[in-house]
Amino acid sequence: ADPARQQAFDSAIEAGRKIEPQDWMPEAYRRTLVRQISQHAHSEVVGMLPEGNWITRAPSLRRKAILLAKVQDEGGHGLYLYSAAETLGVSRDELVEALLSGKAKYSSIFNYPALGWADMGCIGWLVDGAAIMNQIPLCRCSYGPYARAMIRICKEESFHQRQGYELMLALCRGTAAQKAMAQEALDRWWWPVVMMFGPSDAESVHSAQTMKWGIKRISNDDLRQKFIDATVPQAELLGLEIPDPHLKWNAERGHYDHGPIDWSEFWRVVDGDGPCNRERLETRRRAHANGAWVREAALAHARKRARRARQ
Ligand code: ACO
């Protein structure tokens, strides 16, 4: 590497200046960003599936409009993020191909099924709540296009979290059967959501380097702790019980202690053997194939316009 360029990069990181696509960057920094941003984009797109299934079954017009808007937002987030990844010199086609072939990772959480309407509440409240916790620090990430995409995404995620919590509140203030639905969904989603933040700091292979580069600002375990601390009082307000018998306020630490996480389940899901991994990829592949005519039509239109502009 050219020492002068490396030094310019290092001092930009040190001074908290953004790295932009036209700037020189170490190859490993570029590769790490492509990995993380594309995994993030795939998560947004696959994340449309568990909720997409419920749009036709929403219990009222209001709930349907909210859910529809939210699922469309997730698709938009995927598109901003693919664009951010493209500024690093990869093509969207190769990223999508890596997802469809099963090579690329996406968030473990979207491999769990949404079995009932209360799951729409839990996904918004907890999954989007965890996503915001992880994404707010990414607004300060050292790579400009990723940081800027995150600002808009976080605003929309905040709406997603609120609509989920409001849905949970409606169920918990409803009939005993509705409240039981809310509790049952929380029982299923809690641990997978706690795992979303990724392996413990001791096991996180990328953290040390990505923190040095100012991509990751807060560690996996610290974000997980912040999420649990914020969520426990929200569950109390709902009158729901978090399914962790070890969950307890620790006055000395000023945080909640929690029970052990089943990392074997986490890695099983990450490695492709969760409850819905195959179904999610199958649905994505089908959607991609069904959309082929739209891509062809858009390309034909672009070619026609380019031809006209030349004439
Ligand atoms: N699901 C699937 N894979 C995961 C998860 C998870 N919840 N958490 C970690 N991993 C993977 C990592 O991608 C990495 O795999 P790789 O080396 O093949 O790329 C491996 O486990 C080791 O983990 P870490 O070293 O901790 O990886 P990293 O530093 O990238 O941290 C994290 C993981 C926190 C998810 C980070 O990549 C990140 O902040 N990404 C951006 C946010 C994001 O993708 N959110 C998606 C869910 S939110 C939503 O879409 C609504």
Boltz pocket constraint, residues with backbone or C-beta under 6 A from the ligand:
constraints:
  - pocket:
      binder: B
      contacts: [[A, 35], [A, 36], [A, 39], [A, 40], [A, 41], [A, 43], [A, 44], [A, 47], [A, 105], [A, 106], [A, 107], [A, 108], [A, 109], [A, 127], [A, 128], [A, 131], [A, 134], [A, 195], [A, 196], [A, 197], [A, 198], [A, 199], [A, 200], [A, 203], [A, 204], [A, 205], [A, 206], [A, 207], [A, 210], [A, 216], [A, 220], [A, 270]]
      max_distance: 6.0
